[in-house]
Amino acid sequence: MTEWAAMLRFAVRECHLRPTDFWRLSWREWLWLTATPAAPVLPRDVFETMEKAFPDD
C-alpha cells in the first residue's frame, strides 16, 4: 500500500472524511487532524471546581 493510500484510508475510516474532502486538506490541516492529542490544559479536578463555581445558565 502506498503512503497516500494509507493516509486516505485513515482519513475515511478514522476521521470520517469523504475522499474529496481528504484531497482538499492542506498539509497543515492534515498534520493537525492526525496529531497526537495534547494533554488537557486544565487538570480534571480544577475544571470541575471551575465548572461548579461558574455554572452555565
C-alpha positions as a Markdown table, in Angstrom:
| # | Residue | x | y | z |
|---|---|---|---|---|
| 1 | Met | 0.0 | 0.0 | 0.0 |
| 2 | Thr | 1.3 | 3.4 | -0.9 |
| 3 | Glu | 1.7 | 6.2 | 1.7 |
| 4 | Trp | -1.1 | 8.2 | 0.0 |
| 5 | Ala | -3.4 | 5.1 | 0.1 |
| 6 | Ala | -2.7 | 4.6 | 3.8 |
| 7 | Met | -3.4 | 8.3 | 4.5 |
| 8 | Leu | -6.6 | 8.2 | 2.5 |
| 9 | Arg | -7.8 | 5.0 | 4.3 |
| 10 | Phe | -7.1 | 6.6 | 7.7 |
| 11 | Ala | -9.0 | 9.8 | 6.7 |
| 12 | Val | -12.0 | 7.9 | 5.6 |
| 13 | Arg | -12.2 | 5.2 | 8.3 |
| 14 | Glu | -10.9 | 7.1 | 11.3 |
| 15 | Cys | -11.7 | 10.7 | 10.6 |
| 16 | His | -14.9 | 10.0 | 8.6 |
| 17 | Leu | -13.9 | 12.3 | 5.7 |
| 18 | Arg | -15.1 | 11.8 | 2.2 |
| 19 | Pro | -12.3 | 11.2 | -0.3 |
| 20 | Thr | -13.0 | 14.6 | -1.9 |
| 21 | Asp | -12.6 | 16.3 | 1.4 |
| 22 | Phe | -9.3 | 14.5 | 2.1 |
| 23 | Trp | -7.9 | 15.8 | -1.2 |
| 24 | Arg | -8.9 | 19.3 | -0.3 |
| 25 | Leu | -7.0 | 19.3 | 3.0 |
| 26 | Ser | -3.9 | 21.4 | 3.3 |
| 27 | Trp | -0.8 | 19.7 | 4.7 |
| 28 | Arg | -1.2 | 21.8 | 7.8 |
| 29 | Glu | -4.8 | 20.7 | 8.2 |
| 30 | Trp | -3.7 | 17.0 | 7.8 |
| 31 | Leu | -1.0 | 17.4 | 10.4 |
| 32 | Trp | -3.4 | 19.0 | 12.8 |
| 33 | Leu | -6.1 | 16.3 | 12.2 |
| 34 | Thr | -3.6 | 13.4 | 12.7 |
| 35 | Ala | -1.6 | 14.9 | 15.6 |
| 36 | Thr | -1.5 | 13.1 | 18.9 |
| 37 | Pro | -3.9 | 14.8 | 21.3 |
| 38 | Ala | -2.2 | 17.1 | 23.7 |
| 39 | Ala | -2.6 | 16.8 | 27.4 |
| 40 | Pro | -5.6 | 18.7 | 28.8 |
| 41 | Val | -4.9 | 22.3 | 29.5 |
| 42 | Leu | -6.5 | 22.0 | 33.0 |
| 43 | Pro | -6.5 | 19.0 | 35.2 |
| 44 | Arg | -9.9 | 17.5 | 35.5 |
| 45 | Asp | -10.4 | 18.4 | 39.2 |
| 46 | Val | -9.5 | 22.1 | 38.5 |
| 47 | Phe | -12.0 | 22.1 | 35.6 |
| 48 | Glu | -14.8 | 20.6 | 37.8 |
| 49 | Thr | -14.1 | 23.2 | 40.5 |
| 50 | Met | -14.4 | 26.0 | 38.0 |
| 51 | Glu | -17.5 | 24.4 | 36.5 |
| 52 | Lys | -19.2 | 24.4 | 39.9 |
| 53 | Ala | -18.1 | 28.0 | 40.6 |
| 54 | Phe | -19.2 | 29.3 | 37.2 |
| 55 | Pro | -22.1 | 27.2 | 36.0 |
| 56 | Asp | -23.7 | 27.7 | 32.6 |
| 57 | Asp | -27.2 | 29.2 | 32.9 |
